[in-house]
Amino acid sequence: MDPNAAAMAAVPAEQQQQLLQEIEKMQVRDSLRMYNSLVERCFKDCVESFRRKDLDATEEKCVQSCAAKFMKHSARVGLRFGELSSEAESQMQQMMAQQAAGK
């Protein structure tokens, strides 16, 4: 059994629910932070004039390219984080197994 799942099973249901709600809040906050960062960066890099209410073709293309790059980068970082997290969990399990075998 996964050590995290075993630890979570020992927590009362009400606390589990609170924990899951806090995690969800953190995920929403992180998503909003990422979105705001994307908007700020692309706006700063691409919009040059405030004389029109719409973007011109060059600005529009720049914003689309900027957003696409940002999203690809974010996806890559997420994948890499998942890989590193998985490796760290494997190492932790190996260390726990070694400690258990040494006793």
N, CA and C atoms as a LAMMPS dump frame, in Angstrom:
ITEM: TIMESTEP
0
ITEM: NUMBER OF ATOMS
309
ITEM: BOX BOUNDS ff ff ff
-5.0000000000000000e+02 5.0000000000000000e+02
-5.0000000000000000e+02 5.0000000000000000e+02
-5.0000000000000000e+02 5.0000000000000000e+02
ITEM: ATOMS id mol type element x y z
1 1 1 N 0.831 -1.182 0
2 1 2 C 0 0 0
3 1 3 C 0.877 1.247 0
4 2 1 N 0.48 2.248 -0.729
5 2 2 C 1.183 3.52 -0.802
6 2 3 C 1.235 4.145 0.587
7 3 1 N 2.421 4.561 1.06
8 3 2 C 2.516 5.146 2.4
9 3 3 C 1.634 6.399 2.552
10 4 1 N 1.503 7.179 1.495
11 4 2 C 0.655 8.368 1.548
12 4 3 C -0.808 7.986 1.706
13 5 1 N -1.231 6.945 1.019
14 5 2 C -2.617 6.487 1.123
15 5 3 C -2.887 5.938 2.52
16 6 1 N -1.921 5.239 3.086
17 6 2 C -2.083 4.699 4.436
18 6 3 C -2.18 5.837 5.45
19 7 1 N -1.366 6.853 5.283
20 7 2 C -1.412 8.005 6.191
21 7 3 C -2.739 8.741 6.052
22 8 1 N -3.219 8.875 4.829
23 8 2 C -4.484 9.574 4.587
24 8 3 C -5.653 8.785 5.164
25 9 1 N -5.589 7.464 5.135
26 9 2 C -6.661 6.632 5.669
27 9 3 C -6.769 6.785 7.182
28 10 1 N -5.666 7.134 7.836
29 10 2 C -5.661 7.296 9.286
30 10 3 C -6.268 8.632 9.714
31 11 1 N -6.44 9.551 8.79
32 11 2 C -6.998 10.877 9.091
33 11 3 C -8.523 10.791 9.061
34 12 1 N -9.18 11.407 10.018
35 12 2 C -10.651 11.39 10.018
36 12 3 C -11.232 12.002 8.738
37 13 1 N -12.42 11.533 8.354
38 13 2 C -13.046 11.948 7.092
39 13 3 C -13.237 13.458 7.008
40 14 1 N -13.603 14.091 8.098
41 14 2 C -13.82 15.54 8.096
42 14 3 C -12.527 16.283 7.79
43 15 1 N -11.431 15.838 8.377
44 15 2 C -10.139 16.469 8.116
45 15 3 C -9.671 16.193 6.687
46 16 1 N -9.976 14.996 6.179
47 16 2 C -9.642 14.688 4.783
48 16 3 C -10.352 15.66 3.854
49 17 1 N -11.623 15.906 4.125
50 17 2 C -12.414 16.822 3.305
51 17 3 C -11.832 18.235 3.363
52 18 1 N -11.455 18.675 4.55
53 18 2 C -10.857 19.999 4.703
54 18 3 C -9.535 20.086 3.943
55 19 1 N -8.751 19.042 4.043
56 19 2 C -7.468 19.004 3.347
57 19 3 C -7.673 19.067 1.835
58 20 1 N -8.618 18.291 1.336
59 20 2 C -8.898 18.303 -0.103
60 20 3 C -9.398 19.671 -0.564
61 21 1 N -10.206 20.341 0.261
62 21 2 C -10.672 21.676 -0.081
63 21 3 C -9.514 22.67 -0.132
64 22 1 N -8.593 22.567 0.82
65 22 2 C -7.425 23.458 0.827
66 22 3 C -6.542 23.212 -0.398
67 23 1 N -6.377 21.946 -0.754
68 23 2 C -5.586 21.615 -1.94
69 23 3 C -6.236 22.204 -3.183
70 24 1 N -7.552 22.084 -3.26
71 24 2 C -8.271 22.641 -4.411
72 24 3 C -8.118 24.159 -4.468
73 25 1 N -8.2 24.825 -3.328
74 25 2 C -8.001 26.283 -3.286
75 25 3 C -6.608 26.648 -3.784
76 26 1 N -5.615 25.88 -3.34
77 26 2 C -4.238 26.149 -3.761
78 26 3 C -4.083 25.958 -5.263
79 27 1 N -4.727 24.942 -5.816
80 27 2 C -4.645 24.7 -7.25
81 27 3 C -5.3 25.827 -8.038
82 28 1 N -6.448 26.303 -7.564
83 28 2 C -7.126 27.423 -8.228
84 28 3 C -6.249 28.667 -8.154
85 29 1 N -5.686 28.933 -6.983
86 29 2 C -4.809 30.088 -6.807
87 29 3 C -3.608 30.013 -7.744
88 30 1 N -3.003 28.832 -7.853
89 30 2 C -1.856 28.661 -8.743
90 30 3 C -2.249 28.85 -10.202
91 31 1 N -3.421 28.35 -10.574
92 31 2 C -3.897 28.523 -11.948
93 31 3 C -4.115 29.999 -12.264
94 32 1 N -4.721 30.717 -11.337
95 32 2 C -4.936 32.151 -11.541
96 32 3 C -3.618 32.915 -11.607
97 33 1 N -2.68 32.523 -10.774
98 33 2 C -1.359 33.167 -10.784
99 33 3 C -0.674 32.929 -12.126
100 34 1 N -0.755 31.701 -12.629
101 34 2 C -0.152 31.4 -13.925
102 34 3 C -0.834 32.192 -15.044
103 35 1 N -2.155 32.248 -15.027
104 35 2 C -2.903 33 -16.038
105 35 3 C -2.533 34.484 -15.986
106 36 1 N -2.496 35.058 -14.788
107 36 2 C -2.132 36.475 -14.664
108 36 3 C -0.718 36.744 -15.149
109 37 1 N 0.184 35.834 -14.859
110 37 2 C 1.559 35.975 -15.329
111 37 3 C 1.614 35.939 -16.857
112 38 1 N 0.852 35.036 -17.447
113 38 2 C 0.777 34.932 -18.908
114 38 3 C 0.263 36.225 -19.511
115 39 1 N -0.844 36.734 -18.983
116 39 2 C -1.44 37.965 -19.525
117 39 3 C -0.471 39.133 -19.389
118 40 1 N 0.126 39.267 -18.215
119 40 2 C 1.044 40.385 -17.98
120 40 3 C 2.256 40.323 -18.911
121 41 1 N 2.846 39.144 -19.012
122 41 2 C 4.048 39.01 -19.837
123 41 3 C 3.743 39.265 -21.319
124 42 1 N 2.704 38.639 -21.823
125 42 2 C 2.385 38.791 -23.241
126 42 3 C 1.925 40.212 -23.561
127 43 1 N 1.182 40.82 -22.664
128 43 2 C 0.741 42.2 -22.885
129 43 3 C 1.951 43.127 -22.935
130 44 1 N 2.848 42.961 -21.973
131 44 2 C 4.034 43.82 -21.922
132 44 3 C 4.913 43.634 -23.158
133 45 1 N 5.053 42.403 -23.63
134 45 2 C 5.913 42.118 -24.774
135 45 3 C 5.286 42.493 -26.113
136 46 1 N 3.964 42.464 -26.203
137 46 2 C 3.32 42.553 -27.519
138 46 3 C 2.552 43.842 -27.794
139 47 1 N 1.965 44.43 -26.797
140 47 2 C 1.12 45.599 -27.04
141 47 3 C 1.967 46.857 -26.986
142 48 1 N 1.943 47.603 -28.07
143 48 2 C 2.794 48.778 -28.186
144 48 3 C 2.019 50.095 -28.169
145 49 1 N 0.739 50.046 -28.489
146 49 2 C -0.019 51.286 -28.634
147 49 3 C -1.39 51.145 -27.966
148 50 1 N -1.831 52.232 -27.385
149 50 2 C -3.151 52.262 -26.766
150 50 3 C -4.095 53.174 -27.548
151 51 1 N -3.812 53.389 -28.815
152 51 2 C -4.624 54.289 -29.637
153 51 3 C -5.881 53.619 -30.186
154 52 1 N -5.943 52.292 -30.1
155 52 2 C -7.101 51.553 -30.616
156 52 3 C -7.654 50.678 -29.508
157 53 1 N -8.929 50.336 -29.646
158 53 2 C -9.509 49.44 -28.642
159 53 3 C -9.217 47.976 -28.947
160 54 1 N -8.819 47.666 -30.186
161 54 2 C -8.482 46.3 -30.584
162 54 3 C -6.996 46.196 -30.891
163 55 1 N -6.5 44.979 -30.819
164 55 2 C -5.107 44.74 -31.199
165 55 3 C -4.989 44.767 -32.718
166 56 1 N -3.838 45.25 -33.216
167 56 2 C -3.625 45.142 -34.661
168 56 3 C -3.124 43.736 -34.975
169 57 1 N -2.974 43.427 -36.241
170 57 2 C -2.623 42.058 -36.655
171 57 3 C -1.29 41.604 -36.064
172 58 1 N -0.314 42.495 -36.026
173 58 2 C 1.009 42.144 -35.495
174 58 3 C 0.924 41.839 -34.004
175 59 1 N 0.207 42.687 -33.279
176 59 2 C 0.051 42.462 -31.842
177 59 3 C -0.71 41.17 -31.567
178 60 1 N -1.742 40.931 -32.347
179 60 2 C -2.543 39.714 -32.184
180 60 3 C -1.691 38.462 -32.395
181 61 1 N -0.884 38.481 -33.451
182 61 2 C -0.017 37.335 -33.735
183 61 3 C 1.015 37.148 -32.62
184 62 1 N 1.553 38.263 -32.13
185 62 2 C 2.536 38.211 -31.047
186 62 3 C 1.914 37.605 -29.788
187 63 1 N 0.711 38.049 -29.434
188 63 2 C 0.041 37.54 -28.238
189 63 3 C -0.237 36.048 -28.381
190 64 1 N -0.696 35.62 -29.543
191 64 2 C -0.968 34.196 -29.758
192 64 3 C 0.305 33.369 -29.63
193 65 1 N 1.389 33.865 -30.226
194 65 2 C 2.668 33.16 -30.144
195 65 3 C 3.183 33.118 -28.707
196 66 1 N 3.084 34.243 -28.028
197 66 2 C 3.535 34.331 -26.644
198 66 3 C 2.751 33.357 -25.765
199 67 1 N 1.437 33.353 -25.913
200 67 2 C 0.599 32.465 -25.107
201 67 3 C 0.915 30.997 -25.397
202 68 1 N 1.118 30.672 -26.661
203 68 2 C 1.434 29.286 -27.025
204 68 3 C 2.766 28.858 -26.394
205 69 1 N 3.774 29.73 -26.46
206 69 2 C 5.072 29.418 -25.854
207 69 3 C 4.942 29.232 -24.348
208 70 1 N 4.197 30.133 -23.726
209 70 2 C 4.014 30.067 -22.276
210 70 3 C 3.336 28.767 -21.872
211 71 1 N 2.308 28.38 -22.593
212 71 2 C 1.578 27.157 -22.268
213 71 3 C 2.446 25.915 -22.501
214 72 1 N 3.219 25.907 -23.591
215 72 2 C 4.125 24.775 -23.841
216 72 3 C 5.172 24.68 -22.731
217 73 1 N 5.7 25.831 -22.338
218 73 2 C 6.708 25.859 -21.275
219 73 3 C 6.102 25.346 -19.966
220 74 1 N 4.914 25.812 -19.637
221 74 2 C 4.246 25.39 -18.401
222 74 3 C 3.967 23.89 -18.414
223 75 1 N 3.549 23.379 -19.556
224 75 2 C 3.292 21.942 -19.672
225 75 3 C 4.585 21.153 -19.48
226 76 1 N 5.659 21.63 -20.058
227 76 2 C 6.947 20.945 -19.933
228 76 3 C 7.438 20.964 -18.487
229 77 1 N 7.291 22.101 -17.835
230 77 2 C 7.692 22.204 -16.435
231 77 3 C 6.859 21.245 -15.586
232 78 1 N 5.557 21.176 -15.863
233 78 2 C 4.689 20.259 -15.134
234 78 3 C 5.104 18.807 -15.318
235 79 1 N 5.436 18.433 -16.547
236 79 2 C 5.888 17.064 -16.81
237 79 3 C 7.189 16.767 -16.074
238 80 1 N 8.103 17.714 -16.136
239 80 2 C 9.403 17.517 -15.485
240 80 3 C 9.227 17.419 -13.971
241 81 1 N 8.361 18.261 -13.424
242 81 2 C 8.09 18.198 -11.99
243 81 3 C 7.527 16.827 -11.618
244 82 1 N 6.626 16.313 -12.434
245 82 2 C 6.066 14.988 -12.192
246 82 3 C 7.133 13.908 -12.22
247 83 1 N 8.048 14.018 -13.18
248 83 2 C 9.142 13.043 -13.272
249 83 3 C 10.016 13.102 -12.024
250 84 1 N 10.396 14.315 -11.611
251 84 2 C 11.253 14.462 -10.44
252 84 3 C 10.542 14.009 -9.165
253 85 1 N 9.264 14.288 -9.086
254 85 2 C 8.48 13.874 -7.925
255 85 3 C 8.41 12.351 -7.85
256 86 1 N 8.223 11.719 -8.98
257 86 2 C 8.164 10.26 -9.035
258 86 3 C 9.508 9.655 -8.636
259 87 1 N 10.594 10.247 -9.125
260 87 2 C 11.932 9.761 -8.771
261 87 3 C 12.176 9.903 -7.271
262 88 1 N 11.786 11.041 -6.719
263 88 2 C 11.986 11.282 -5.282
264 88 3 C 11.179 10.286 -4.452
265 89 1 N 9.961 9.996 -4.896
266 89 2 C 9.131 9.031 -4.173
267 89 3 C 9.756 7.637 -4.232
268 90 1 N 10.297 7.271 -5.388
269 90 2 C 10.954 5.968 -5.516
270 90 3 C 12.169 5.878 -4.6
271 91 1 N 12.949 6.948 -4.563
272 91 2 C 14.127 6.964 -3.695
273 91 3 C 13.719 6.849 -2.227
274 92 1 N 12.652 7.531 -1.86
275 92 2 C 12.175 7.487 -0.476
276 92 3 C 11.728 6.069 -0.117
277 93 1 N 11.028 5.414 -1.033
278 93 2 C 10.583 4.053 -0.781
279 93 3 C 11.77 3.106 -0.649
280 94 1 N 12.804 3.31 -1.474
281 94 2 C 14 2.478 -1.382
282 94 3 C 14.692 2.672 -0.035
283 95 1 N 14.777 3.932 0.395
284 95 2 C 15.418 4.206 1.684
285 95 3 C 14.638 3.587 2.829
286 96 1 N 13.309 3.654 2.758
287 96 2 C 12.47 3.065 3.806
288 96 3 C 12.637 1.548 3.806
289 97 1 N 12.723 0.947 2.629
290 97 2 C 12.893 -0.504 2.522
291 97 3 C 14.261 -0.911 3.094
292 98 1 N 15.3 -0.115 2.819
293 98 2 C 16.628 -0.408 3.335
294 98 3 C 16.655 -0.296 4.854
295 99 1 N 15.971 0.736 5.369
296 99 2 C 15.937 0.911 6.827
297 99 3 C 15.18 -0.249 7.476
298 100 1 N 14.096 -0.67 6.854
299 100 2 C 13.308 -1.777 7.397
300 100 3 C 14.118 -3.068 7.363
301 101 1 N 14.895 -3.248 6.304
302 101 2 C 15.7 -4.47 6.172
303 101 3 C 16.878 -4.455 7.165
304 102 1 N 17.364 -3.262 7.503
305 102 2 C 18.494 -3.132 8.414
306 102 3 C 18.136 -3.363 9.86
307 103 1 N 16.864 -3.322 10.208
308 103 2 C 16.45 -3.494 11.61
309 103 3 C 16.398 -4.93 12.026
